Amino acid sequence: MSEEILKLLDQVRRDIASQIETGIDGLRTQVSSLQDEVTGARREALTHFDSVYVRFDRLEDE
């Protein structure tokens, strides 16, 4: 009987580990997506700053 319990506990452990790994994979995907969004927003902001600096240079030249 104790061997049956050990087998059952091992199966439960494997099931829980599998669910945790699935959850971690989902989190990795979400974090990766969020990083891409932040990178895109940062690039866009830097592009806008570049255009502002170009306008300041034109004003100085005038």
mmCIF file of the N, C-alpha and C atoms, coordinates in Angstrom:
data_MODEL
# 
_entry.id   MODEL 
# 
loop_
_atom_site.group_PDB 
_atom_site.id 
_atom_site.type_symbol 
_atom_site.label_atom_id 
_atom_site.label_alt_id 
_atom_site.label_comp_id 
_atom_site.label_asym_id 
_atom_site.label_entity_id 
_atom_site.label_seq_id 
_atom_site.pdbx_PDB_ins_code 
_atom_site.Cartn_x 
_atom_site.Cartn_y 
_atom_site.Cartn_z 
_atom_site.occupancy 
_atom_site.B_iso_or_equiv 
_atom_site.pdbx_formal_charge 
_atom_site.auth_seq_id 
_atom_site.auth_comp_id 
_atom_site.auth_asym_id 
_atom_site.auth_atom_id 
_atom_site.pdbx_PDB_model_num 
ATOM 1   N N  . MET A 1 1  ? 0.817  -1.205 0.000   1.00 0.00 ? 1  MET A N  1 
ATOM 2   C CA . MET A 1 1  ? 0.000  0.000  0.000   1.00 0.00 ? 1  MET A CA 1 
ATOM 3   C C  . MET A 1 1  ? 0.855  1.261  0.000   1.00 0.00 ? 1  MET A C  1 
ATOM 4   N N  . SER A 1 2  ? 1.945  1.253  0.742   1.00 0.00 ? 2  SER A N  1 
ATOM 5   C CA . SER A 1 2  ? 2.780  2.452  0.790   1.00 0.00 ? 2  SER A CA 1 
ATOM 6   C C  . SER A 1 2  ? 3.388  2.754  -0.575  1.00 0.00 ? 2  SER A C  1 
ATOM 7   N N  . GLU A 1 3  ? 3.647  1.695  -1.374  1.00 0.00 ? 3  GLU A N  1 
ATOM 8   C CA . GLU A 1 3  ? 4.176  1.931  -2.718  1.00 0.00 ? 3  GLU A CA 1 
ATOM 9   C C  . GLU A 1 3  ? 3.121  2.602  -3.597  1.00 0.00 ? 3  GLU A C  1 
ATOM 10  N N  . GLU A 1 4  ? 1.871  2.239  -3.421  1.00 0.00 ? 4  GLU A N  1 
ATOM 11  C CA . GLU A 1 4  ? 0.787  2.888  -4.168  1.00 0.00 ? 4  GLU A CA 1 
ATOM 12  C C  . GLU A 1 4  ? 0.692  4.363  -3.800  1.00 0.00 ? 4  GLU A C  1 
ATOM 13  N N  . ILE A 1 5  ? 0.842  4.659  -2.533  1.00 0.00 ? 5  ILE A N  1 
ATOM 14  C CA . ILE A 1 5  ? 0.793  6.054  -2.077  1.00 0.00 ? 5  ILE A CA 1 
ATOM 15  C C  . ILE A 1 5  ? 1.957  6.838  -2.660  1.00 0.00 ? 5  ILE A C  1 
ATOM 16  N N  . LEU A 1 6  ? 3.141  6.234  -2.666  1.00 0.00 ? 6  LEU A N  1 
ATOM 17  C CA . LEU A 1 6  ? 4.305  6.902  -3.246  1.00 0.00 ? 6  LEU A CA 1 
ATOM 18  C C  . LEU A 1 6  ? 4.118  7.167  -4.734  1.00 0.00 ? 6  LEU A C  1 
ATOM 19  N N  . LYS A 1 7  ? 3.546  6.205  -5.454  1.00 0.00 ? 7  LYS A N  1 
ATOM 20  C CA . LYS A 1 7  ? 3.274  6.400  -6.877  1.00 0.00 ? 7  LYS A CA 1 
ATOM 21  C C  . LYS A 1 7  ? 2.256  7.514  -7.082  1.00 0.00 ? 7  LYS A C  1 
ATOM 22  N N  . LEU A 1 8  ? 1.236  7.535  -6.251  1.00 0.00 ? 8  LEU A N  1 
ATOM 23  C CA . LEU A 1 8  ? 0.215  8.571  -6.344  1.00 0.00 ? 8  LEU A CA 1 
ATOM 24  C C  . LEU A 1 8  ? 0.809  9.949  -6.046  1.00 0.00 ? 8  LEU A C  1 
ATOM 25  N N  . LEU A 1 9  ? 1.606  10.021 -5.001  1.00 0.00 ? 9  LEU A N  1 
ATOM 26  C CA . LEU A 1 9  ? 2.253  11.296 -4.661  1.00 0.00 ? 9  LEU A CA 1 
ATOM 27  C C  . LEU A 1 9  ? 3.198  11.754 -5.762  1.00 0.00 ? 9  LEU A C  1 
ATOM 28  N N  . ASP A 1 10 ? 3.916  10.816 -6.368  1.00 0.00 ? 10 ASP A N  1 
ATOM 29  C CA . ASP A 1 10 ? 4.809  11.173 -7.469  1.00 0.00 ? 10 ASP A CA 1 
ATOM 30  C C  . ASP A 1 10 ? 4.013  11.709 -8.656  1.00 0.00 ? 10 ASP A C  1 
ATOM 31  N N  . GLN A 1 11 ? 2.878  11.091 -8.949  1.00 0.00 ? 11 GLN A N  1 
ATOM 32  C CA . GLN A 1 11 ? 2.029  11.572 -10.042 1.00 0.00 ? 11 GLN A CA 1 
ATOM 33  C C  . GLN A 1 11 ? 1.490  12.970 -9.744  1.00 0.00 ? 11 GLN A C  1 
ATOM 34  N N  . VAL A 1 12 ? 1.075  13.189 -8.497  1.00 0.00 ? 12 VAL A N  1 
ATOM 35  C CA . VAL A 1 12 ? 0.578  14.505 -8.094  1.00 0.00 ? 12 VAL A CA 1 
ATOM 36  C C  . VAL A 1 12 ? 1.690  15.546 -8.242  1.00 0.00 ? 12 VAL A C  1 
ATOM 37  N N  . ARG A 1 13 ? 2.910  15.175 -7.832  1.00 0.00 ? 13 ARG A N  1 
ATOM 38  C CA . ARG A 1 13 ? 4.049  16.086 -7.942  1.00 0.00 ? 13 ARG A CA 1 
ATOM 39  C C  . ARG A 1 13 ? 4.308  16.433 -9.405  1.00 0.00 ? 13 ARG A C  1 
ATOM 40  N N  . ARG A 1 14 ? 4.270  15.432 -10.285 1.00 0.00 ? 14 ARG A N  1 
ATOM 41  C CA . ARG A 1 14 ? 4.489  15.681 -11.710 1.00 0.00 ? 14 ARG A CA 1 
ATOM 42  C C  . ARG A 1 14 ? 3.395  16.571 -12.297 1.00 0.00 ? 14 ARG A C  1 
ATOM 43  N N  . ASP A 1 15 ? 2.151  16.327 -11.900 1.00 0.00 ? 15 ASP A N  1 
ATOM 44  C CA . ASP A 1 15 ? 1.044  17.151 -12.391 1.00 0.00 ? 15 ASP A CA 1 
ATOM 45  C C  . ASP A 1 15 ? 1.194  18.607 -11.956 1.00 0.00 ? 15 ASP A C  1 
ATOM 46  N N  . ILE A 1 16 ? 1.553  18.796 -10.690 1.00 0.00 ? 16 ILE A N  1 
ATOM 47  C CA . ILE A 1 16 ? 1.728  20.160 -10.180 1.00 0.00 ? 16 ILE A CA 1 
ATOM 48  C C  . ILE A 1 16 ? 2.897  20.836 -10.882 1.00 0.00 ? 16 ILE A C  1 
ATOM 49  N N  . ALA A 1 17 ? 4.010  20.116 -11.053 1.00 0.00 ? 17 ALA A N  1 
ATOM 50  C CA . ALA A 1 17 ? 5.172  20.678 -11.739 1.00 0.00 ? 17 ALA A CA 1 
ATOM 51  C C  . ALA A 1 17 ? 4.820  21.071 -13.171 1.00 0.00 ? 17 ALA A C  1 
ATOM 52  N N  . SER A 1 18 ? 4.020  20.250 -13.829 1.00 0.00 ? 18 SER A N  1 
ATOM 53  C CA . SER A 1 18 ? 3.604  20.550 -15.199 1.00 0.00 ? 18 SER A CA 1 
ATOM 54  C C  . SER A 1 18 ? 2.736  21.810 -15.249 1.00 0.00 ? 18 SER A C  1 
ATOM 55  N N  . GLN A 1 19 ? 1.816  21.933 -14.306 1.00 0.00 ? 19 GLN A N  1 
ATOM 56  C CA . GLN A 1 19 ? 0.960  23.121 -14.258 1.00 0.00 ? 19 GLN A CA 1 
ATOM 57  C C  . GLN A 1 19 ? 1.776  24.372 -13.956 1.00 0.00 ? 19 GLN A C  1 
ATOM 58  N N  . ILE A 1 20 ? 2.736  24.255 -13.069 1.00 0.00 ? 20 ILE A N  1 
ATOM 59  C CA . ILE A 1 20 ? 3.592  25.401 -12.751 1.00 0.00 ? 20 ILE A CA 1 
ATOM 60  C C  . ILE A 1 20 ? 4.401  25.809 -13.983 1.00 0.00 ? 20 ILE A C  1 
ATOM 61  N N  . GLU A 1 21 ? 4.953  24.838 -14.686 1.00 0.00 ? 21 GLU A N  1 
ATOM 62  C CA . GLU A 1 21 ? 5.737  25.135 -15.891 1.00 0.00 ? 21 GLU A CA 1 
ATOM 63  C C  . GLU A 1 21 ? 4.871  25.806 -16.952 1.00 0.00 ? 21 GLU A C  1 
ATOM 64  N N  . THR A 1 22 ? 3.640  25.325 -17.099 1.00 0.00 ? 22 THR A N  1 
ATOM 65  C CA . THR A 1 22 ? 2.713  25.947 -18.050 1.00 0.00 ? 22 THR A CA 1 
ATOM 66  C C  . THR A 1 22 ? 2.438  27.398 -17.658 1.00 0.00 ? 22 THR A C  1 
ATOM 67  N N  . GLY A 1 23 ? 2.235  27.641 -16.370 1.00 0.00 ? 23 GLY A N  1 
ATOM 68  C CA . GLY A 1 23 ? 2.008  28.998 -15.887 1.00 0.00 ? 23 GLY A CA 1 
ATOM 69  C C  . GLY A 1 23 ? 3.212  29.887 -16.110 1.00 0.00 ? 23 GLY A C  1 
ATOM 70  N N  . ILE A 1 24 ? 4.395  29.353 -15.878 1.00 0.00 ? 24 ILE A N  1 
ATOM 71  C CA . ILE A 1 24 ? 5.620  30.130 -16.083 1.00 0.00 ? 24 ILE A CA 1 
ATOM 72  C C  . ILE A 1 24 ? 5.797  30.460 -17.561 1.00 0.00 ? 24 ILE A C  1 
ATOM 73  N N  . ASP A 1 25 ? 5.510  29.508 -18.434 1.00 0.00 ? 25 ASP A N  1 
ATOM 74  C CA . ASP A 1 25 ? 5.598  29.771 -19.872 1.00 0.00 ? 25 ASP A CA 1 
ATOM 75  C C  . ASP A 1 25 ? 4.645  30.895 -20.278 1.00 0.00 ? 25 ASP A C  1 
ATOM 76  N N  . GLY A 1 26 ? 3.442  30.888 -19.717 1.00 0.00 ? 26 GLY A N  1 
ATOM 77  C CA . GLY A 1 26 ? 2.489  31.961 -20.003 1.00 0.00 ? 26 GLY A CA 1 
ATOM 78  C C  . GLY A 1 26 ? 2.997  33.311 -19.529 1.00 0.00 ? 26 GLY A C  1 
ATOM 79  N N  . LEU A 1 27 ? 3.595  33.328 -18.347 1.00 0.00 ? 27 LEU A N  1 
ATOM 80  C CA . LEU A 1 27 ? 4.156  34.571 -17.826 1.00 0.00 ? 27 LEU A CA 1 
ATOM 81  C C  . LEU A 1 27 ? 5.309  35.065 -18.691 1.00 0.00 ? 27 LEU A C  1 
ATOM 82  N N  . ARG A 1 28 ? 6.141  34.142 -19.145 1.00 0.00 ? 28 ARG A N  1 
ATOM 83  C CA . ARG A 1 28 ? 7.260  34.536 -20.023 1.00 0.00 ? 28 ARG A CA 1 
ATOM 84  C C  . ARG A 1 28 ? 6.731  35.180 -21.297 1.00 0.00 ? 28 ARG A C  1 
ATOM 85  N N  . THR A 1 29 ? 5.686  34.603 -21.847 1.00 0.00 ? 29 THR A N  1 
ATOM 86  C CA . THR A 1 29 ? 5.092  35.157 -23.066 1.00 0.00 ? 29 THR A CA 1 
ATOM 87  C C  . THR A 1 29 ? 4.553  36.559 -22.817 1.00 0.00 ? 29 THR A C  1 
ATOM 88  N N  . GLN A 1 30 ? 3.864  36.743 -21.693 1.00 0.00 ? 30 GLN A N  1 
ATOM 89  C CA . GLN A 1 30 ? 3.316  38.058 -21.371 1.00 0.00 ? 30 GLN A CA 1 
ATOM 90  C C  . GLN A 1 30 ? 4.415  39.083 -21.128 1.00 0.00 ? 30 GLN A C  1 
ATOM 91  N N  . VAL A 1 31 ? 5.466  38.688 -20.428 1.00 0.00 ? 31 VAL A N  1 
ATOM 92  C CA . VAL A 1 31 ? 6.578  39.597 -20.157 1.00 0.00 ? 31 VAL A CA 1 
ATOM 93  C C  . VAL A 1 31 ? 7.267  39.985 -21.460 1.00 0.00 ? 31 VAL A C  1 
ATOM 94  N N  . SER A 1 32 ? 7.462  39.019 -22.333 1.00 0.00 ? 32 SER A N  1 
ATOM 95  C CA . SER A 1 32 ? 8.084  39.295 -23.625 1.00 0.00 ? 32 SER A CA 1 
ATOM 96  C C  . SER A 1 32 ? 7.246  40.281 -24.435 1.00 0.00 ? 32 SER A C  1 
ATOM 97  N N  . SER A 1 33 ? 5.942  40.082 -24.431 1.00 0.00 ? 33 SER A N  1 
ATOM 98  C CA . SER A 1 33 ? 5.035  40.985 -25.142 1.00 0.00 ? 33 SER A CA 1 
ATOM 99  C C  . SER A 1 33 ? 5.091  42.388 -24.547 1.00 0.00 ? 33 SER A C  1 
ATOM 100 N N  . LEU A 1 34 ? 5.115  42.465 -23.231 1.00 0.00 ? 34 LEU A N  1 
ATOM 101 C CA . LEU A 1 34 ? 5.196  43.763 -22.557 1.00 0.00 ? 34 LEU A CA 1 
ATOM 102 C C  . LEU A 1 34 ? 6.512  44.455 -22.872 1.00 0.00 ? 34 LEU A C  1 
ATOM 103 N N  . GLN A 1 35 ? 7.607  43.698 -22.911 1.00 0.00 ? 35 GLN A N  1 
ATOM 104 C CA . GLN A 1 35 ? 8.904  44.284 -23.256 1.00 0.00 ? 35 GLN A CA 1 
ATOM 105 C C  . GLN A 1 35 ? 8.877  44.854 -24.669 1.00 0.00 ? 35 GLN A C  1 
ATOM 106 N N  . ASP A 1 36 ? 8.250  44.134 -25.587 1.00 0.00 ? 36 ASP A N  1 
ATOM 107 C CA . ASP A 1 36 ? 8.139  44.625 -26.963 1.00 0.00 ? 36 ASP A CA 1 
ATOM 108 C C  . ASP A 1 36 ? 7.347  45.923 -27.020 1.00 0.00 ? 36 ASP A C  1 
ATOM 109 N N  . GLU A 1 37 ? 6.262  45.997 -26.259 1.00 0.00 ? 37 GLU A N  1 
ATOM 110 C CA . GLU A 1 37 ? 5.453  47.216 -26.237 1.00 0.00 ? 37 GLU A CA 1 
ATOM 111 C C  . GLU A 1 37 ? 6.234  48.391 -25.656 1.00 0.00 ? 37 GLU A C  1 
ATOM 112 N N  . VAL A 1 38 ? 6.952  48.145 -24.579 1.00 0.00 ? 38 VAL A N  1 
ATOM 113 C CA . VAL A 1 38 ? 7.744  49.209 -23.949 1.00 0.00 ? 38 VAL A CA 1 
ATOM 114 C C  . VAL A 1 38 ? 8.845  49.680 -24.889 1.00 0.00 ? 38 VAL A C  1 
ATOM 115 N N  . THR A 1 39 ? 9.495  48.735 -25.563 1.00 0.00 ? 39 THR A N  1 
ATOM 116 C CA . THR A 1 39 ? 10.544 49.089 -26.509 1.00 0.00 ? 39 THR A CA 1 
ATOM 117 C C  . THR A 1 39 ? 9.977  49.945 -27.642 1.00 0.00 ? 39 THR A C  1 
ATOM 118 N N  . GLY A 1 40 ? 8.819  49.562 -28.153 1.00 0.00 ? 40 GLY A N  1 
ATOM 119 C CA . GLY A 1 40 ? 8.181  50.340 -29.215 1.00 0.00 ? 40 GLY A CA 1 
ATOM 120 C C  . GLY A 1 40 ? 7.807  51.742 -28.758 1.00 0.00 ? 40 GLY A C  1 
ATOM 121 N N  . ALA A 1 41 ? 7.257  51.846 -27.554 1.00 0.00 ? 41 ALA A N  1 
ATOM 122 C CA . ALA A 1 41 ? 6.877  53.151 -27.025 1.00 0.00 ? 41 ALA A CA 1 
ATOM 123 C C  . ALA A 1 41 ? 8.111  54.019 -26.798 1.00 0.00 ? 41 ALA A C  1 
ATOM 124 N N  . ARG A 1 42 ? 9.185  53.402 -26.327 1.00 0.00 ? 42 ARG A N  1 
ATOM 125 C CA . ARG A 1 42 ? 10.433 54.150 -26.093 1.00 0.00 ? 42 ARG A CA 1 
ATOM 126 C C  . ARG A 1 42 ? 10.991 54.674 -27.415 1.00 0.00 ? 42 ARG A C  1 
ATOM 127 N N  . ARG A 1 43 ? 10.992 53.821 -28.432 1.00 0.00 ? 43 ARG A N  1 
ATOM 128 C CA . ARG A 1 43 ? 11.482 54.255 -29.746 1.00 0.00 ? 43 ARG A CA 1 
ATOM 129 C C  . ARG A 1 43 ? 10.647 55.408 -30.289 1.00 0.00 ? 43 ARG A C  1 
ATOM 130 N N  . GLU A 1 44 ? 9.344  55.302 -30.115 1.00 0.00 ? 44 GLU A N  1 
ATOM 131 C CA . GLU A 1 44 ? 8.457  56.363 -30.596 1.00 0.00 ? 44 GLU A CA 1 
ATOM 132 C C  . GLU A 1 44 ? 8.732  57.673 -29.868 1.00 0.00 ? 44 GLU A C  1 
ATOM 133 N N  . ALA A 1 45 ? 8.910  57.603 -28.559 1.00 0.00 ? 45 ALA A N  1 
ATOM 134 C CA . ALA A 1 45 ? 9.195  58.810 -27.777 1.00 0.00 ? 45 ALA A CA 1 
ATOM 135 C C  . ALA A 1 45 ? 10.525 59.424 -28.203 1.00 0.00 ? 45 ALA A C  1 
ATOM 136 N N  . LEU A 1 46 ? 11.528 58.586 -28.413 1.00 0.00 ? 46 LEU A N  1 
ATOM 137 C CA . LEU A 1 46 ? 12.826 59.108 -28.838 1.00 0.00 ? 46 LEU A CA 1 
ATOM 138 C C  . LEU A 1 46 ? 12.750 59.744 -30.218 1.00 0.00 ? 46 LEU A C  1 
ATOM 139 N N  . THR A 1 47 ? 11.933 59.170 -31.086 1.00 0.00 ? 47 THR A N  1 
ATOM 140 C CA . THR A 1 47 ? 11.737 59.763 -32.410 1.00 0.00 ? 47 THR A CA 1 
ATOM 141 C C  . THR A 1 47 ? 11.113 61.149 -32.295 1.00 0.00 ? 47 THR A C  1 
ATOM 142 N N  . HIS A 1 48 ? 10.133 61.289 -31.402 1.00 0.00 ? 48 HIS A N  1 
ATOM 143 C CA . HIS A 1 48 ? 9.508  62.598 -31.201 1.00 0.00 ? 48 HIS A CA 1 
ATOM 144 C C  . HIS A 1 48 ? 10.508 63.601 -30.632 1.00 0.00 ? 48 HIS A C  1 
ATOM 145 N N  . PHE A 1 49 ? 11.334 63.166 -29.696 1.00 0.00 ? 49 PHE A N  1 
ATOM 146 C CA . PHE A 1 49 ? 12.359 64.068 -29.156 1.00 0.00 ? 49 PHE A CA 1 
ATOM 147 C C  . PHE A 1 49 ? 13.336 64.493 -30.244 1.00 0.00 ? 49 PHE A C  1 
ATOM 148 N N  . ASP A 1 50 ? 13.700 63.564 -31.111 1.00 0.00 ? 50 ASP A N  1 
ATOM 149 C CA . ASP A 1 50 ? 14.600 63.912 -32.209 1.00 0.00 ? 50 ASP A CA 1 
ATOM 150 C C  . ASP A 1 50 ? 13.992 64.991 -33.090 1.00 0.00 ? 50 ASP A C  1 
ATOM 151 N N  . SER A 1 51 ? 12.704 64.876 -33.386 1.00 0.00 ? 51 SER A N  1 
ATOM 152 C CA . SER A 1 51 ? 12.067 65.883 -34.232 1.00 0.00 ? 51 SER A CA 1 
ATOM 153 C C  . SER A 1 51 ? 11.974 67.227 -33.518 1.00 0.00 ? 51 SER A C  1 
ATOM 154 N N  . VAL A 1 52 ? 11.806 67.219 -32.216 1.00 0.00 ? 52 VAL A N  1 
ATOM 155 C CA . VAL A 1 52 ? 11.786 68.473 -31.454 1.00 0.00 ? 52 VAL A CA 1 
ATOM 156 C C  . VAL A 1 52 ? 13.162 69.131 -31.508 1.00 0.00 ? 52 VAL A C  1 
ATOM 157 N N  . TYR A 1 53 ? 14.220 68.345 -31.353 1.00 0.00 ? 53 TYR A N  1 
ATOM 158 C CA . TYR A 1 53 ? 15.572 68.901 -31.415 1.00 0.00 ? 53 TYR A CA 1 
ATOM 159 C C  . TYR A 1 53 ? 15.875 69.472 -32.790 1.00 0.00 ? 53 TYR A C  1 
ATOM 160 N N  . VAL A 1 54 ? 15.379 68.830 -33.840 1.00 0.00 ? 54 VAL A N  1 
ATOM 161 C CA . VAL A 1 54 ? 15.568 69.351 -35.196 1.00 0.00 ? 54 VAL A CA 1 
ATOM 162 C C  . VAL A 1 54 ? 14.891 70.712 -35.314 1.00 0.00 ? 54 VAL A C  1 
ATOM 163 N N  . ARG A 1 55 ? 13.707 70.839 -34.755 1.00 0.00 ? 55 ARG A N  1 
ATOM 164 C CA . ARG A 1 55 ? 12.996 72.124 -34.811 1.00 0.00 ? 55 ARG A CA 1 
ATOM 165 C C  . ARG A 1 55 ? 13.734 73.192 -34.018 1.00 0.00 ? 55 ARG A C  1 
ATOM 166 N N  . PHE A 1 56 ? 14.292 72.833 -32.870 1.00 0.00 ? 56 PHE A N  1 
ATOM 167 C CA . PHE A 1 56 ? 15.079 73.795 -32.098 1.00 0.00 ? 56 PHE A CA 1 
ATOM 168 C C  . PHE A 1 56 ? 16.302 74.252 -32.892 1.00 0.00 ? 56 PHE A C  1 
ATOM 169 N N  . ASP A 1 57 ? 16.938 73.331 -33.588 1.00 0.00 ? 57 ASP A N  1 
ATOM 170 C CA . ASP A 1 57 ? 18.097 73.703 -34.418 1.00 0.00 ? 57 ASP A CA 1 
ATOM 171 C C  . ASP A 1 57 ? 17.685 74.686 -35.513 1.00 0.00 ? 57 ASP A C  1 
ATOM 172 N N  . ARG A 1 58 ? 16.527 74.463 -36.117 1.00 0.00 ? 58 ARG A N  1 
ATOM 173 C CA . ARG A 1 58 ? 16.051 75.384 -37.157 1.00 0.00 ? 58 ARG A CA 1 
ATOM 174 C C  . ARG A 1 58 ? 15.776 76.768 -36.570 1.00 0.00 ? 58 ARG A C  1 
ATOM 175 N N  . LEU A 1 59 ? 15.185 76.806 -35.388 1.00 0.00 ? 59 LEU A N  1 
ATOM 176 C CA . LEU A 1 59 ? 14.926 78.081 -34.744 1.00 0.00 ? 59 LEU A CA 1 
ATOM 177 C C  . LEU A 1 59 ? 16.220 78.827 -34.444 1.00 0.00 ? 59 LEU A C  1 
ATOM 178 N N  . GLU A 1 60 ? 17.244 78.113 -33.985 1.00 0.00 ? 60 GLU A N  1 
ATOM 179 C CA . GLU A 1 60 ? 18.528 78.740 -33.709 1.00 0.00 ? 60 GLU A CA 1 
ATOM 180 C C  . GLU A 1 60 ? 19.166 79.290 -34.977 1.00 0.00 ? 60 GLU A C  1 
ATOM 181 N N  . ASP A 1 61 ? 18.978 78.578 -36.088 1.00 0.00 ? 61 ASP A N  1 
ATOM 182 C CA . ASP A 1 61 ? 19.544 79.024 -37.347 1.00 0.00 ? 61 ASP A CA 1 
ATOM 183 C C  . ASP A 1 61 ? 18.850 80.273 -37.866 1.00 0.00 ? 61 ASP A C  1 
ATOM 184 N N  . GLU A 1 62 ? 17.586 80.426 -37.556 1.00 0.00 ? 62 GLU A N  1 
ATOM 185 C CA . GLU A 1 62 ? 16.838 81.588 -38.019 1.00 0.00 ? 62 GLU A CA 1 
ATOM 186 C C  . GLU A 1 62 ? 17.231 82.762 -37.199 1.00 0.00 ? 62 GLU A C  1 
# 
